[in-house]
Amino acid sequence: MEATFELSDILQQLEMKDAFSSYKANFTENVKVIHKTFTDVNEEGSEAAAATAVIITHHGPSSPPPQPIEFKADRPFLFFIRESWQNIVLFSGKLISPLINS
């Protein structure tokens, strides 16, 4: 069994109106919240999964894609993947012994 729900209206009814207000939340984009569920039950057991996505659609002019930056990993280094708007680190890691091809 699968189900998909668009939750924006429901969340606003639950008093989350400010998150969808372009004035109070300072969004310039259109925001949708989608929740999808999956459940399977059979003779071998059960499996279930759920995911929620916040989709922000930008309506302004698009900028050209950034130029690629060449990075040569020839020594140990740390790396971080961060969300750029609020500068929150999502993942971090380190490469201790890079393989060097000559």
Secondary structure, DSSP 8 states (H G I E B T S, - for coil): -EEEEE-HHHHHHTT-GGGG-TTTS---SEEEEEEEEEEEEETTEEEEEEEEEEEEE--S--------------S-EEEEEEETTTTEEEEEEEESS-----
